[in-house]
Amino acid sequence: MHLRKLTALLLFAVAITSPLLLQAQPHPNLILTKEGVQKVREHLGKVPLFDATVQKVKQQVDAEIAFGIDTPIPKDFSGGYTHQRHKINFLIAQKAGALYQILQDDKYAKYIKDMLFQYEAMYKDLPVHPQERSYARGKLFWQCLNDSNWLVYMSQAYDAIYDTLSKQERDRLENNLFRPFADFISIDNPQFYNRVHNHSTWGNAAVGMIALVMNDEELLQRALYGIEDDGLEIGGKDNDGGFIKVAGQKAGFLANLEEPFSPDGYYTEGPYYQRYAMYPFLIFGLAMYNAKPEMQVFEHKNNVLLKGVNALLNLSDADGEFFPLNDGQKGMSYYTASLVTAVDIAYQYGNQNPQLLSIAEKQNEVLLDQSGLAVAMGIRDGKSQPFVKNSINLSDGPNGKQGGVAVLRYGNEDLTLVFKYAAQGLSHGHYDKLSFSLYEKGDEVLQDYGLARFVNIGQKGGGNYLKENKTWAKTTIAHNTISQNEMMHFGGKYETASQHHSELYFYDDSNKDIQVVSATENNAYPGTKLHRTMAVIKSDGFEKPYLLDIMKVESEKQNQYDLPFYFMGQVLSQNFAYESPTTLSPLGKSNGYQHLYLEGKGRPTGSTTQFSWLGQGKYYTLTSATNKSDELLLTRLGANDPDFNLRREAALMIRRKDSDDTTFATVIEPHGSYSPVSELSVNSNSNIAELKVVHDDLNYTAVSIKDVKGNSRMFILANKNAAANKQHKVKIAGKTFNWTGPYHFN
């Protein structure tokens, strides 16, 4: 007997003796429930946002019904017609199911039934998808991931019309479509299903949800705990270079709740993929809440799923767009449908936080279920409160011991620092320890590139990840952090990077006018220690808050260090001379350098280097304490990019050669504004006259900031002891400084 089929039989044998036995329940019982539907019907016409959502969804579904049902033979990557058609089908079918339950109009049930039987007729003879790029090819789609999307949504549609079908019809759908479908994405593709990854989360949820509808205990066990003997070898990799099977690692939905989430709710792959994974996490969690409440999925790992919603909302800028850490597409925001699900479920099944209602108001739609009704009623009844995003430090790793991400915010997101000192982030991680990005309100000041992909745009690599994601976006030089000898952190090797993480030195947001985060990285380069400290400061004499950045490097040998700053805007001025080549050439040959054109090269004219630009009607100046031997490089992305897959963005790079121990000190200073309507320019010049590292040894680093009026402030960092109660004393330029704690600013 085939090993996978034998495994299925063994799992079934375990299931029939398991305490987690399913009991037949009335339908719907996944997301909508009998009681919930009745409550929704009673309030129709009385809750404005819910009623508006019903009408919006009705228009969408009615238009699709008028279009007719098309289930084409699959052939395309994402972005192609067949891919999009099958995706639209499962999205509309789920919505039609909700409408059927709420409006009791049989046309919606008939639409779902007819669609399901079209799929039943084609699926039994459907081969594996013809596109061969994926490590786990699907049938309806080019990868099992999208097949799992289909089953998660179609399970909800099937549940909604379950009682309208005869037993014979249900048997036909379950035997010819749903069970074979669930077996294909799990037993037949363990490399996709039986791992810890957002892919597997979708697969686990898909199998689990159809199990609950069909009252199939064996499938539910498989969803929760994975496949016991999957036949996979340790060390295999997926298309992104991530490990498929790790020694000692568990599988299944519950394992995916344990491993990727930190106790704070941070998801190790980053907010873009957390947003994507939260839908199956929460929707299957809700299904389990309704069908198997004794499992307490929402309470698992100290309510980590509901904490995850809060963490995700805090990982967005002032416009609600998620910070593009790791593989993240810019522009993805909490307006996406998966975050409507997250906000509504977190409100209803959490502590009904009224701040979530303000997010729902901005989203301007709700789920068509009892949680969406609760949110809409809360908004109607005036319970909404603004969602306040304060500074936050989110740990990474299953036990919160693998670094993290700190977000320092001044005021109403007037200035926001995103500082990444996290773990690798699985296969979607980038090689960018101690990197950062900076925002003023919702505008990028210094950016993280995000991913190199045009999602669902067929003309660009079938809508999939482009090769430039590895050759550029994942590289170290693509981020605002140190590159040593033009090499990537960990040599760009996932096997090495996945074993290490940065360490928090200290985090302090207790004083709103000076908030500091500091972290170290000892493994990115052998024999080199990196220690970066970043402070968001609101200082007297300065119009706006500014960022102080101190990057301290200790190395056993001399190296070349490159520290780029990817600014967003038009260059205005600089206090150094530079030469521009008549012919553009790449800055290097590999590790991302091959994609950077060198547009200008100069050297500091003094110990303080300044560089200014205009972005989104606001002025910015980068001031850095530089050495005479430093090189100042003006770079622009676009070299070795014949298909124009990369954005043509610029950076100022500080290059320091032949150095072992050294310190970079920089201030990023927002100031003034410009209106193209009034043509009025206000405060276009920097307020800093001098930035200087006045003391630097193993124990203490001190940086002085002198403004144009001659006023000086001093930031002193204790490099060896960050204890809050530790007393420090150091003499600098004839003056003695005493303080308690990891830093001093005066």
Buried (B, 14 or more C-beta within 10 A) or exposed (E): EEEBEEBBEBBBEBBEEBEEEBEEBEBBBBBBBEEBBEBBEEBEEEBEBBBBBBEEBBEBBBEBBEEEBBBBEBEBBBBBEBBBBBBBBBBBBBBBBBBBBBBEEEEBBBBBBEBBBBBBEBBEEBEBBEBEBBBBBBBBBBBBBBBBBBBBBBBBBBBBBBEBBEEEBBEBBBEBBBBBBBBBBBBBBBBBBBBBBBBBBBBBBBBBBBBBBBBBBBBBBBBBBBBBEBEBEEEEBBEBBBBBBBEEBBBBBBBBBBBBBBBBBBBBBBBBBBBBBBBBBBBBBBBBBBBBEEBEBBBBBEBBBBBBBBBBBBBBBBBBBBBBBBBBBBEBBBBBEBBBBBBBBBBBBBEBBBBBBBBBBEBEBBBBBBBBBBBBBBBBEEEBEEBEBEBBBBBBBBEBBBBBBBBBBBEEBBBBBBBBBBBBBBBBBBBBBBBBBBBBBBBBBBBBBBBBBBEBEBEBBBBBBBEBBBBBBBBBBBBBBBBBBBBBBBBBEBEBBBEBBBBBBBBBBEEBEBBBBBBBBBBBBEEBBBBBBBBBBBBEEBBBBBBBBBBBBBBEEEBBBBBBBBBBBEBBEBBBEBEEEEEEEBBBEBBBBBBBBBBBBBBBBEBBBBBBBBBBEBBBBBBBBBBEEBBBBBBBBBBBBEEEBBEEBBBBBBBBBEBEBBBBBBBBBBBBBBEEEEEEEEEBBBBBBBBBBBBBEEEBBBBBBBBEEEEEBBBBBBBEEBEEEEEBEBEBEEEEBEBEBBBBBE
